[in-house]
């Protein structure tokens, strides 16, 4: 879970120092993917909990 945060930090610093010319969406992509996967797993856990009693 620390790898996407570290990767995002590296991308942000590279963008701020002008080393990459990516859009900000691509810079924050690792963080967005991590949040999306977390939301997916939480949603699946809720659905499974509702149907398996």
PyMOL Python script that loads the backbone (N, CA, C, O; Angstrom):
from pymol import cmd

cmd.read_pdbstr("""\
ATOM      1  N   UNK A   1       0.823  -1.190   0.000  1.00  0.00           N
ATOM      2  CA  UNK A   1       0.000   0.000   0.000  1.00  0.00           C
ATOM      3  C   UNK A   1       0.868   1.256   0.000  1.00  0.00           C
ATOM      4  O   UNK A   1       0.391   2.332  -0.361  1.00  0.00           O
ATOM      5  N   UNK A   2       2.105   1.139   0.389  1.00  0.00           N
ATOM      6  CA  UNK A   2       2.983   2.296   0.403  1.00  0.00           C
ATOM      7  C   UNK A   2       3.563   2.586  -0.970  1.00  0.00           C
ATOM      8  O   UNK A   2       3.925   3.727  -1.256  1.00  0.00           O
ATOM      9  N   UNK A   3       3.658   1.575  -1.828  1.00  0.00           N
ATOM     10  CA  UNK A   3       4.262   1.773  -3.136  1.00  0.00           C
ATOM     11  C   UNK A   3       3.512   2.793  -3.994  1.00  0.00           C
ATOM     12  O   UNK A   3       4.159   3.668  -4.570  1.00  0.00           O
ATOM     13  N   UNK A   4       2.177   2.726  -4.112  1.00  0.00           N
ATOM     14  CA  UNK A   4       1.484   3.746  -4.915  1.00  0.00           C
ATOM     15  C   UNK A   4       1.647   5.156  -4.367  1.00  0.00           C
ATOM     16  O   UNK A   4       1.717   6.116  -5.135  1.00  0.00           O
ATOM     17  N   UNK A   5       1.707   5.292  -3.043  1.00  0.00           N
ATOM     18  CA  UNK A   5       1.886   6.614  -2.445  1.00  0.00           C
ATOM     19  C   UNK A   5       3.283   7.145  -2.752  1.00  0.00           C
ATOM     20  O   UNK A   5       3.442   8.317  -3.091  1.00  0.00           O
ATOM     21  N   UNK A   6       4.285   6.294  -2.636  1.00  0.00           N
ATOM     22  CA  UNK A   6       5.647   6.688  -2.958  1.00  0.00           C
ATOM     23  C   UNK A   6       5.777   7.039  -4.444  1.00  0.00           C
ATOM     24  O   UNK A   6       6.421   8.027  -4.797  1.00  0.00           O
ATOM     25  N   UNK A   7       5.171   6.237  -5.298  1.00  0.00           N
ATOM     26  CA  UNK A   7       5.209   6.495  -6.734  1.00  0.00           C
ATOM     27  C   UNK A   7       4.527   7.816  -7.072  1.00  0.00           C
ATOM     28  O   UNK A   7       5.020   8.570  -7.911  1.00  0.00           O
ATOM     29  N   UNK A   8       3.403   8.104  -6.430  1.00  0.00           N
ATOM     30  CA  UNK A   8       2.710   9.373  -6.649  1.00  0.00           C
ATOM     31  C   UNK A   8       3.576  10.542  -6.203  1.00  0.00           C
ATOM     32  O   UNK A   8       3.645  11.562  -6.888  1.00  0.00           O
ATOM     33  N   UNK A   9       4.233  10.399  -5.064  1.00  0.00           N
ATOM     34  CA  UNK A   9       5.118  11.453  -4.578  1.00  0.00           C
ATOM     35  C   UNK A   9       6.264  11.715  -5.556  1.00  0.00           C
ATOM     36  O   UNK A   9       6.610  12.866  -5.821  1.00  0.00           O
ATOM     37  N   UNK A  10       6.838  10.660  -6.080  1.00  0.00           N
ATOM     38  CA  UNK A  10       7.918  10.805  -7.068  1.00  0.00           C
ATOM     39  C   UNK A  10       7.397  11.500  -8.322  1.00  0.00           C
ATOM     40  O   UNK A  10       8.060  12.388  -8.859  1.00  0.00           O
ATOM     41  N   UNK A  11       6.221  11.106  -8.791  1.00  0.00           N
ATOM     42  CA  UNK A  11       5.636  11.727  -9.987  1.00  0.00           C
ATOM     43  C   UNK A  11       5.327  13.201  -9.753  1.00  0.00           C
ATOM     44  O   UNK A  11       5.570  14.025 -10.635  1.00  0.00           O
ATOM     45  N   UNK A  12       4.795  13.549  -8.580  1.00  0.00           N
ATOM     46  CA  UNK A  12       4.470  14.951  -8.279  1.00  0.00           C
ATOM     47  C   UNK A  12       5.744  15.791  -8.254  1.00  0.00           C
ATOM     48  O   UNK A  12       5.786  16.880  -8.827  1.00  0.00           O
ATOM     49  N   UNK A  13       6.772  15.286  -7.593  1.00  0.00           N
ATOM     50  CA  UNK A  13       8.032  16.029  -7.554  1.00  0.00           C
ATOM     51  C   UNK A  13       8.637  16.175  -8.948  1.00  0.00           C
ATOM     52  O   UNK A  13       9.151  17.239  -9.293  1.00  0.00           O
ATOM     53  N   UNK A  14       8.579  15.120  -9.742  1.00  0.00           N
ATOM     54  CA  UNK A  14       9.103  15.196 -11.105  1.00  0.00           C
ATOM     55  C   UNK A  14       8.315  16.209 -11.936  1.00  0.00           C
ATOM     56  O   UNK A  14       8.897  16.938 -12.740  1.00  0.00           O
ATOM     57  N   UNK A  15       7.012  16.257 -11.748  1.00  0.00           N
ATOM     58  CA  UNK A  15       6.178  17.223 -12.471  1.00  0.00           C
ATOM     59  C   UNK A  15       6.504  18.650 -12.026  1.00  0.00           C
ATOM     60  O   UNK A  15       6.627  19.548 -12.859  1.00  0.00           O
ATOM     61  N   UNK A  16       6.643  18.858 -10.721  1.00  0.00           N
ATOM     62  CA  UNK A  16       6.929  20.193 -10.205  1.00  0.00           C
ATOM     63  C   UNK A  16       8.306  20.704 -10.630  1.00  0.00           C
ATOM     64  O   UNK A  16       8.484  21.904 -10.842  1.00  0.00           O
ATOM     65  N   UNK A  17       9.275  19.802 -10.752  1.00  0.00           N
ATOM     66  CA  UNK A  17      10.614  20.199 -11.173  1.00  0.00           C
ATOM     67  C   UNK A  17      10.778  20.197 -12.690  1.00  0.00           C
ATOM     68  O   UNK A  17      11.865  20.469 -13.199  1.00  0.00           O
ATOM     69  N   UNK A  18       9.702  19.891 -13.411  1.00  0.00           N
ATOM     70  CA  UNK A  18       9.741  19.958 -14.865  1.00  0.00           C
ATOM     71  C   UNK A  18      10.423  18.795 -15.548  1.00  0.00           C
ATOM     72  O   UNK A  18      10.809  18.909 -16.712  1.00  0.00           O
ATOM     73  N   UNK A  19      10.582  17.687 -14.863  1.00  0.00           N
ATOM     74  CA  UNK A  19      11.239  16.522 -15.449  1.00  0.00           C
ATOM     75  C   UNK A  19      10.310  15.717 -16.353  1.00  0.00           C
ATOM     76  O   UNK A  19      10.762  15.019 -17.260  1.00  0.00           O
ATOM     77  N   UNK A  20       9.005  15.821 -16.095  1.00  0.00           N
ATOM     78  CA  UNK A  20       8.016  15.153 -16.944  1.00  0.00           C
ATOM     79  C   UNK A  20       6.961  16.170 -17.355  1.00  0.00           C
ATOM     80  O   UNK A  20       6.713  17.143 -16.643  1.00  0.00           O
ATOM     81  N   UNK A  21       6.351  15.940 -18.494  1.00  0.00           N
ATOM     82  CA  UNK A  21       5.328  16.865 -18.998  1.00  0.00           C
ATOM     83  C   UNK A  21       3.969  16.178 -19.066  1.00  0.00           C
ATOM     84  O   UNK A  21       3.153  16.477 -19.938  1.00  0.00           O
ATOM     85  N   UNK A  22       3.739  15.262 -18.145  1.00  0.00           N
ATOM     86  CA  UNK A  22       2.470  14.537 -18.119  1.00  0.00           C
ATOM     87  C   UNK A  22       1.362  15.430 -17.594  1.00  0.00           C
ATOM     88  O   UNK A  22       1.613  16.455 -16.960  1.00  0.00           O
ATOM     89  N   UNK A  23       0.128  15.021 -17.872  1.00  0.00           N
ATOM     90  CA  UNK A  23      -1.005  15.723 -17.272  1.00  0.00           C
ATOM     91  C   UNK A  23      -1.072  15.343 -15.789  1.00  0.00           C
ATOM     92  O   UNK A  23      -0.515  14.330 -15.366  1.00  0.00           O
ATOM     93  N   UNK A  24      -1.769  16.182 -15.012  1.00  0.00           N
ATOM     94  CA  UNK A  24      -1.886  15.900 -13.585  1.00  0.00           C
ATOM     95  C   UNK A  24      -2.681  14.628 -13.340  1.00  0.00           C
ATOM     96  O   UNK A  24      -2.486  13.967 -12.319  1.00  0.00           O
ATOM     97  N   UNK A  25      -3.570  14.274 -14.256  1.00  0.00           N
ATOM     98  CA  UNK A  25      -4.328  13.024 -14.110  1.00  0.00           C
ATOM     99  C   UNK A  25      -3.388  11.819 -14.128  1.00  0.00           C
ATOM    100  O   UNK A  25      -3.547  10.892 -13.334  1.00  0.00           O
ATOM    101  N   UNK A  26      -2.418  11.832 -15.026  1.00  0.00           N
ATOM    102  CA  UNK A  26      -1.450  10.738 -15.068  1.00  0.00           C
ATOM    103  C   UNK A  26      -0.529  10.747 -13.857  1.00  0.00           C
ATOM    104  O   UNK A  26      -0.121   9.688 -13.379  1.00  0.00           O
ATOM    105  N   UNK A  27      -0.202  11.928 -13.361  1.00  0.00           N
ATOM    106  CA  UNK A  27       0.661  12.026 -12.189  1.00  0.00           C
ATOM    107  C   UNK A  27      -0.017  11.384 -10.978  1.00  0.00           C
ATOM    108  O   UNK A  27       0.628  10.687 -10.195  1.00  0.00           O
ATOM    109  N   UNK A  28      -1.326  11.626 -10.831  1.00  0.00           N
ATOM    110  CA  UNK A  28      -2.045  11.085  -9.683  1.00  0.00           C
ATOM    111  C   UNK A  28      -2.687   9.725  -9.969  1.00  0.00           C
ATOM    112  O   UNK A  28      -3.442   9.228  -9.133  1.00  0.00           O
ATOM    113  N   UNK A  29      -2.417   9.120 -11.100  1.00  0.00           N
ATOM    114  CA  UNK A  29      -3.014   7.837 -11.468  1.00  0.00           C
ATOM    115  C   UNK A  29      -2.749   6.721 -10.446  1.00  0.00           C
ATOM    116  O   UNK A  29      -3.681   5.983 -10.126  1.00  0.00           O
ATOM    117  N   UNK A  30      -1.532   6.561  -9.922  1.00  0.00           N
ATOM    118  CA  UNK A  30      -1.338   5.485  -8.927  1.00  0.00           C
ATOM    119  C   UNK A  30      -2.229   5.652  -7.700  1.00  0.00           C
ATOM    120  O   UNK A  30      -2.747   4.670  -7.170  1.00  0.00           O
ATOM    121  N   UNK A  31      -2.407   6.876  -7.253  1.00  0.00           N
ATOM    122  CA  UNK A  31      -3.256   7.136  -6.096  1.00  0.00           C
ATOM    123  C   UNK A  31      -4.724   6.891  -6.426  1.00  0.00           C
ATOM    124  O   UNK A  31      -5.465   6.342  -5.610  1.00  0.00           O
ATOM    125  N   UNK A  32      -5.143   7.295  -7.616  1.00  0.00           N
ATOM    126  CA  UNK A  32      -6.527   7.090  -8.043  1.00  0.00           C
ATOM    127  C   UNK A  32      -6.839   5.599  -8.155  1.00  0.00           C
ATOM    128  O   UNK A  32      -7.907   5.148  -7.742  1.00  0.00           O
ATOM    129  N   UNK A  33      -5.899   4.843  -8.714  1.00  0.00           N
ATOM    130  CA  UNK A  33      -6.094   3.388  -8.848  1.00  0.00           C
ATOM    131  C   UNK A  33      -6.176   2.733  -7.469  1.00  0.00           C
ATOM    132  O   UNK A  33      -7.006   1.851  -7.249  1.00  0.00           O
ATOM    133  N   UNK A  34      -5.320   3.160  -6.543  1.00  0.00           N
ATOM    134  CA  UNK A  34      -5.349   2.589  -5.198  1.00  0.00           C
ATOM    135  C   UNK A  34      -6.685   2.872  -4.512  1.00  0.00           C
ATOM    136  O   UNK A  34      -7.251   1.983  -3.877  1.00  0.00           O
ATOM    137  N   UNK A  35      -7.187   4.083  -4.630  1.00  0.00           N
ATOM    138  CA  UNK A  35      -8.466   4.436  -4.016  1.00  0.00           C
ATOM    139  C   UNK A  35      -9.603   3.659  -4.673  1.00  0.00           C
ATOM    140  O   UNK A  35     -10.518   3.205  -3.988  1.00  0.00           O
ATOM    141  N   UNK A  36      -9.552   3.502  -6.004  1.00  0.00           N
ATOM    142  CA  UNK A  36     -10.595   2.757  -6.710  1.00  0.00           C
ATOM    143  C   UNK A  36     -10.604   1.289  -6.286  1.00  0.00           C
ATOM    144  O   UNK A  36     -11.671   0.712  -6.077  1.00  0.00           O
ATOM    145  N   UNK A  37      -9.431   0.688  -6.158  1.00  0.00           N
ATOM    146  CA  UNK A  37      -9.365  -0.708  -5.721  1.00  0.00           C
ATOM    147  C   UNK A  37      -9.855  -0.869  -4.289  1.00  0.00           C
ATOM    148  O   UNK A  37     -10.543  -1.839  -3.971  1.00  0.00           O
ATOM    149  N   UNK A  38      -9.511   0.064  -3.438  1.00  0.00           N
ATOM    150  CA  UNK A  38      -9.986   0.027  -2.058  1.00  0.00           C
ATOM    151  C   UNK A  38     -11.507   0.130  -2.006  1.00  0.00           C
ATOM    152  O   UNK A  38     -12.156  -0.597  -1.254  1.00  0.00           O
ATOM    153  N   UNK A  39     -12.072   1.031  -2.803  1.00  0.00           N
ATOM    154  CA  UNK A  39     -13.530   1.172  -2.851  1.00  0.00           C
ATOM    155  C   UNK A  39     -14.183  -0.099  -3.400  1.00  0.00           C
ATOM    156  O   UNK A  39     -15.239  -0.511  -2.920  1.00  0.00           O
ATOM    157  N   UNK A  40     -13.561  -0.716  -4.396  1.00  0.00           N
ATOM    158  CA  UNK A  40     -14.083  -1.961  -4.963  1.00  0.00           C
ATOM    159  C   UNK A  40     -14.096  -3.072  -3.919  1.00  0.00           C
ATOM    160  O   UNK A  40     -15.088  -3.789  -3.785  1.00  0.00           O
ATOM    161  N   UNK A  41     -13.000  -3.217  -3.181  1.00  0.00           N
ATOM    162  CA  UNK A  41     -12.930  -4.265  -2.164  1.00  0.00           C
ATOM    163  C   UNK A  41     -13.924  -4.025  -1.037  1.00  0.00           C
ATOM    164  O   UNK A  41     -14.537  -4.970  -0.540  1.00  0.00           O
ATOM    165  N   UNK A  42     -14.087  -2.783  -0.635  1.00  0.00           N
ATOM    166  CA  UNK A  42     -15.070  -2.473   0.403  1.00  0.00           C
ATOM    167  C   UNK A  42     -16.479  -2.754  -0.104  1.00  0.00           C
ATOM    168  O   UNK A  42     -17.303  -3.302   0.628  1.00  0.00           O
ATOM    169  N   UNK A  43     -16.763  -2.384  -1.346  1.00  0.00           N
ATOM    170  CA  UNK A  43     -18.072  -2.656  -1.931  1.00  0.00           C
ATOM    171  C   UNK A  43     -18.341  -4.140  -2.034  1.00  0.00           C
ATOM    172  O   UNK A  43     -19.445  -4.590  -1.728  1.00  0.00           O
ATOM    173  N   UNK A  44     -17.354  -4.912  -2.460  1.00  0.00           N
ATOM    174  CA  UNK A  44     -17.527  -6.364  -2.538  1.00  0.00           C
ATOM    175  C   UNK A  44     -17.751  -6.968  -1.151  1.00  0.00           C
ATOM    176  O   UNK A  44     -18.567  -7.876  -0.994  1.00  0.00           O
ATOM    177  N   UNK A  45     -17.036  -6.473  -0.156  1.00  0.00           N
ATOM    178  CA  UNK A  45     -17.216  -6.979   1.201  1.00  0.00           C
ATOM    179  C   UNK A  45     -18.628  -6.696   1.708  1.00  0.00           C
ATOM    180  O   UNK A  45     -19.234  -7.535   2.374  1.00  0.00           O
ATOM    181  N   UNK A  46     -19.141  -5.527   1.394  1.00  0.00           N
ATOM    182  CA  UNK A  46     -20.505  -5.188   1.812  1.00  0.00           C
ATOM    183  C   UNK A  46     -21.523  -6.080   1.115  1.00  0.00           C
ATOM    184  O   UNK A  46     -22.446  -6.587   1.752  1.00  0.00           O
ATOM    185  N   UNK A  47     -21.358  -6.276  -0.194  1.00  0.00           N
ATOM    186  CA  UNK A  47     -22.289  -7.123  -0.945  1.00  0.00           C
ATOM    187  C   UNK A  47     -22.231  -8.554  -0.442  1.00  0.00           C
ATOM    188  O   UNK A  47     -23.270  -9.186  -0.248  1.00  0.00           O
ATOM    189  N   UNK A  48     -21.041  -9.067  -0.231  1.00  0.00           N
ATOM    190  CA  UNK A  48     -20.901 -10.441   0.260  1.00  0.00           C
ATOM    191  C   UNK A  48     -21.519 -10.573   1.656  1.00  0.00           C
ATOM    192  O   UNK A  48     -22.172 -11.572   1.957  1.00  0.00           O
ATOM    193  N   UNK A  49     -21.314  -9.577   2.490  1.00  0.00           N
ATOM    194  CA  UNK A  49     -21.872  -9.605   3.844  1.00  0.00           C
ATOM    195  C   UNK A  49     -23.399  -9.577   3.813  1.00  0.00           C
ATOM    196  O   UNK A  49     -24.039 -10.204   4.657  1.00  0.00           O
ATOM    197  N   UNK A  50     -23.996  -8.857   2.851  1.00  0.00           N
ATOM    198  CA  UNK A  50     -25.447  -8.780   2.766  1.00  0.00           C
ATOM    199  C   UNK A  50     -26.070 -10.078   2.288  1.00  0.00           C
ATOM    200  O   UNK A  50     -27.172 -10.427   2.711  1.00  0.00           O
ATOM    201  N   UNK A  51     -25.376 -10.802   1.407  1.00  0.00           N
ATOM    202  CA  UNK A  51     -25.964 -11.997   0.815  1.00  0.00           C
ATOM    203  C   UNK A  51     -25.537 -13.297   1.485  1.00  0.00           C
ATOM    204  O   UNK A  51     -26.158 -14.335   1.254  1.00  0.00           O
ATOM    205  N   UNK A  52     -24.507 -13.267   2.297  1.00  0.00           N
ATOM    206  CA  UNK A  52     -24.066 -14.479   2.979  1.00  0.00           C
ATOM    207  C   UNK A  52     -24.307 -14.293   4.475  1.00  0.00           C
ATOM    208  O   UNK A  52     -23.536 -13.640   5.178  1.00  0.00           O
ATOM    209  N   UNK A  53     -25.399 -14.887   4.930  1.00  0.00           N
ATOM    210  CA  UNK A  53     -25.730 -14.793   6.348  1.00  0.00           C
ATOM    211  C   UNK A  53     -25.931 -16.148   6.944  1.00  0.00           C
ATOM    212  O   UNK A  53     -26.218 -16.262   8.135  1.00  0.00           O
TER     213      UNK A  53
END
""", "prot")
cmd.dss("prot")
cmd.show_as("cartoon", "prot")
cmd.util.cbc("prot")
cmd.orient("prot")
